[in-house]
Amino acid sequence: MTVVDSSLARRNPTVKLALLFLVSLVLLFVFDPVTPAVLYVVSLGAVVAAARIRPRVLLAAHLPFVGVALGLVLVNALSRPGTVLFAAGPLRVTEEGLSTGGALALRTLVIGLLSLAFVASTDGVRLMSSLHSHARLGVRITYAVLAGYRTLGELPVEWQLIRQAQSVRMPLTRRGRPRAGLTVFARSAFALLVVSLRRAERMAVALESRGVGLEPRSTWRPVALTRTDWVFAAGVVAVLGAVLTASALAGVLRGAEAM
C-alpha cells in the first residue's frame, strides 16, 4: 500500500505504534459492545479525516476483519450459557453470548481499523529509523528488518519475471497458451525461494562488510519527535479516556468480570 501524504502520515511512527498498542491493550479489558462501538465511530471519522484513505481501499481492508467479527459473534452467541433469545433444535442463541460476541467483534473492528490506518500512513523506512532513534531498537535488528522489508517489496516483480521466463520454455496447448498446472506453480515457487535466499545472503554479506554492528552510527534521514507528536498522543489518550469515562458514568462499561 502506497503511503499518501497526510497529517497522520507526518506523525512520528513510534508514537503511532505506541498509541496503537495502548488502545489495543485497553480494549482487551472491555467486554461491553457499546464502548468499542463508540470508539469505532470516533476512530473511523478520525482515520477518514487524517489518513486520507480512499473509501474503496478502506472498505476492502475491512473485509477480513468483518469476517473474523462475524465468526466471534456466532461462536459466542451459540456457545455461551445465559438467557435464551432464540432456539431452533439444538441451537440456542443467548443474550449474554450476543453481548460478549458483539463486544469482541467490535473490538476486532476497532483494532483492525487502527492497524490499517497505521500501515497506510507509515513508511517502513521511517518506522525503523524512528524505532532505532526513539525506542532504542538495536542496529542489527533495524537493518535486518529493513532488508527484509525491501526484499518483500520486490517479491511480486521477481515472481512475475520467473513466471514469464518459464512460460517461454513451456510447451504450448492447442490454443497456443503455455501449459499451467500445480507442478509448474511449484517450480516457480521453488525458483522464487532460491532467488530470495541468494539475495538475502548477498544482503547479509553487504551489511557485515559495512560494519552494521559497529557503534556509534549516524542516521541519514532522522525522524524527529516534535511537539505536534506529543499533542497528537495527548489528544488520542484524552479521547480514549473520555469515551471510557462516559461509558462508565452511563453504566454500560463492563470489564473482564463479564466473561
N, C-alpha and C positions, 0 to 999 in steps of 0.2 A: 504494500500500500504506500503510495507516494505521500509524503508529508507536505501538507498545504500550509502556507504561512498564515498564522492566526495568532490571536492573543494567547491562546493556550499553548501553541507550539513555541512561543517565545519564553515560556516559563522554564525554570530550571528542571531538568529531568529528575534529579534526585529528590527534589521537593514533591514533584508529581507522584513519583513512585512511593515515597513515604506516606503521602496522603491516601493513595490507593490502598496501601497496606493498613492504614489506620481505619478507614471506612470499612474495609472487609473484616477486620478484627472486631470492630464494634457490632457489625451485623451478625456475627457468629453467636451473639448472646441475645438476639432479638427474635422472638417467636410469635409475634402477632402480625397479621397481614397489613394492618393499617400503616404502621411506621415505615416499613420498606416501600409501601405503595406511595406514600408522600415523598420519600427520598427519591424514588424513581422518577416521579413527575418533576421534581426540582432538578434532578440530575439531567434529565432529558432536555429541559429548557436551557440549562447552562451549557450542555455539550453542543446543542444546535447553535447557540449564540456565540460560543467562544472557540469551538473547534472547527467550524465551517466544514462539516462533513456532509456530503451530498445525501439527500434523503434516500435515494436508491441504495447507496452503499450502507447507510445506517440500517435500513430495513433488511438488506441481505445479511448483514453481520449479526442481526438479531435472531435469525432463524435457528442456528444451533442452540442458543440459549433458551429459546422458546420451546424447542423440543425437550430439553432437559427439564424445564419448568413444568411442562405438561406431565412428564413422567413422575416428577415428585408429587404433583397433586393427585394423580391416580393412585400411586402406591400408598400414600398416606391416607387418602380417603377410603380405600378399600381394606386397609390392614389395621388401622388404629381402632381400638375399642372406644366406645362412647355412645352418645345419643344417636340412634339410627334415624336418618332422614329419608332414606330410600332403600328398599330391599327388593331384590329380584333373584329368587332362588338362593344360591349360596352367597351371592354378592350382597354386601352391606356397606352403605355409604354413611359415615358418621359425621356429626358436626365437628367434633374435635379433630378428626382426620382432615376435613376440608380446611379448617382454620390453620392447622400446622402445615399442611401441604401448601396452602396459599402463601403462608409466610416464607417457607423455604423457596417456593417458586419465585416470589417477588424479590427475595434476597439474591437469587441467582441472576435475575434480570438486572438488578442494580449493579452488582459486581461485574457482570458482563458488559454493561453499558460503559462503566467507568474504565474497564480494561480496554475496551475498543477505543475510547477517547484517548487513553494513554498511548496506545500503539499508533493511532492515526496522527497524533500530534508530536511524536517523539522520534527524532532521528537516532539510529543506532550508534553512530559515532559520537554524537553529543551525549548520549546516555552513558556510554562507557567512560568518556572523558570526565563527565560530571561525577560519576561514581568514584573514579580514581582520585579526583581533586577534593571532593567534599565528603565522601563516605569512606575514604582511605582504603579503597579496593586495591589489592596488590597489582604490581606492574605485570607480572606473568599472567594473571587471570584476565586483566584488562585486554592485553594484546592477543591473548588466545581467543577470547570471545569475539574480538573484532575480526580476527582472521576467519573464525568460523562463520560470523555474520556475512562477511564478504563472499565466502565460499557458497553459502546457501543462496545468496542472491544471484550467483552465476549458474546454479544448477539447471534452471529451466532452459537457458541458452545451450548449455552442454548437452542436455537431453535432446533438444531439437537437432543439434548437429549430428549426434550419434544416430538418431533415427533416420536422418536424411542420408548419411553415409551408408547405413545398412540397406536402405531402400534401393540405392544404386546397384548393389550387388545381389539383391534378392531376385529370384525368378518371378516372372510376371504371370498373372492369371490370364484367362481367355479374354477378359475385358481390358487387359493391358495395365492392371494395377499390381503393385508389389504384394506378394503373399504376406499375410499377417496372421499371427496366432500367439498362443501362450509361450511357445519356445522362442519366437522372435522377441517377444517382450522381455523374457528372462535374460536373453543375451544382451539386450540393450541396457537392462538394469545392472547386469554384471559389469558391462563396459563403463557405465557411469560410476559404479563403485570403485573400479580400478583407477579411473581418471581422478576421482575425488581423493583417494588415498595418496596418489602420486603428488597431487597439488598440495595436500596437507603436509607431506614430507618436505616439499620444497619450501613451504612457508615456515616450517619449524627450523629448517637449516638457516633460512634468511634471518629469522628473528634471533637465533642464537649468535649468528655472525655479527649482528649489530648490537650485541650486548643487552638483550632485553631485560635481564635481571639486575643490571648494574644501577646503582644509585649514586647521586641524585639524578633525576631526569627532568627535563623541561617538557611542556606541552605546547604543541604548535598552535592550536586554537583553544585556549582555555575557556570553559563555560563559567561565566560569572554568576555569583549568587547575590542578587540585588535586593533592594528594599521592596521592590514590587513583588518579588517572590515571597517575601515574608508576609506582605499584606495579603497576597493570594492564599497562602497557607492559613493565616488567621481567619480569613473570610470563610474558607471551607470548614474549618473547625467550628466557627461560630454558627454556621448554618446547620451543621450536624448536631451541635448541642441544642440549638433552638428547636429542631424537629423532635429530638428525644425528650426535651423538657415539655414541649406542648403535648406530646403523646402521653407522657406520664401524668400531667395535670388533667388530661381528658379521661384518664383511667383505662386506656387501651393498651398501654405498653406492657408487654409480657416478656419475661426473661426465660432462663433455662428451666425454671420450675414448672413451666407449662408443658414440658416434654413428658 
